[in-house]
Amino acid sequence: MAEQYLRCPNCGANATNHQNCEYCGSLLVRFVEKGIDLSKTTYLSNDAVFPELVEELKHNLLLQEQNPYSDVDTTIGEETEDGVAIITFIQNPSGSSTPELRILFYFPEGDERLENFKSLDCYRLFKYHSEQEPDSKLIHFYEMNFGKDAEGAARLISDILINVFNIPPSEQLDLETNVTDRQISTSTNHEDSIDDEDGIPSWVYWAGAALLLGLAKCAF
């Protein structure tokens, strides 16, 4: 079967890698494969990207390169009247030594933000699964692996923050990146903490914290 070439919207090369362009690493080739018109999106420039977000994600990738067998997490937080919204970037939880950016977030059943999310151009690119909570609440989880494309990741996530989580583009985000091994965790803001000894990757706890905070917000 002949290889299918897609013209990369970022660098113009004919890419055969339909996840991340093999020439520039851009994830925008995924939109071409899905037939999505990028000219109608905000994904072709950094004009709508939150300040410092691209650099924080690049820092995440650098720390992954420097700590290939540790967990690297970047949390994005924003104070609201009814709680704290948290989105988490995670390194490959399988323990892969290949640096990459993955995002995991969720919507409880009935959350009106889910419909806003489904209206976004990037929605079709996310992997989906659901879980039934003990209280019978259905939780919808969405995940994407951005590869090493920090700029593309920042553009998509900024779109979600603005149009789904209703965070103004002028808002100062709370960004924090942590490196965690099996024994001790060190944060880029130099706050040290002890990791659990059960060997569970730290991204599980971050995702759990985000889930609990989200459920607490829905209770009000």
Phi, psi and omega in degrees: 000129182291145178292140178265124180266138174236134179284118182292125180293341184273314184243349178085000181284159174274104186265140172259342175275112186269007175258308176219125181309129182288352180264316182241351178083003185291140176275357183296341177297337179295325179291322178298317180297325180276356180074026180270130182282104183291339181295343180262008181245179176257016189270359183267356179209174179262016184299327183254019182269139178295140179303140175075354183291316180300314182295324179293321179288325174296323178295321176302312181297321179297317179294326175296319178296322182281339182228068191296340182242026175243167176266131179241122183238136170242121177256140178244114183237155178209124179289134176233174181293333184245024176141200180239125176271129181232131171240140187238131170263139183228149171283160179311114184290352178283355181088015179300142178271004179273118180299136177198158178252124176235145178238144178226125172210177194208164172221124173294151178305132181092353179291121183295341179293338181298319179293324176296320179296318181294341181274352182281153180294332183276352185305319185291349182270350184273145171275144187235142165208161181232156177223141178267118180281160180304330179274014178074007178280128179273128181249129179260119181254141178229137184221146174216140172259115182273356188068223180258013184276086181293322180293314178299318179299316181296324180294314180293316182292324177297320177300318180291317180300319184284313191262348178248311181269000175057038176267122181300142181297342178274355183292141175274116180280151174266105184250132179213131179243133183234147173247128184230124170254193186288344186244318188217145180249136175235132182260154178291346174264016172067024173264121182265146177211153180271131178277157176294152184266006183272000176082006179283128181302147185295334181297333178296318181290321177297316180295320178295320178296318178298319180297315181295319178296320179295317179294324178296321179296323183288343182283342182274000000 
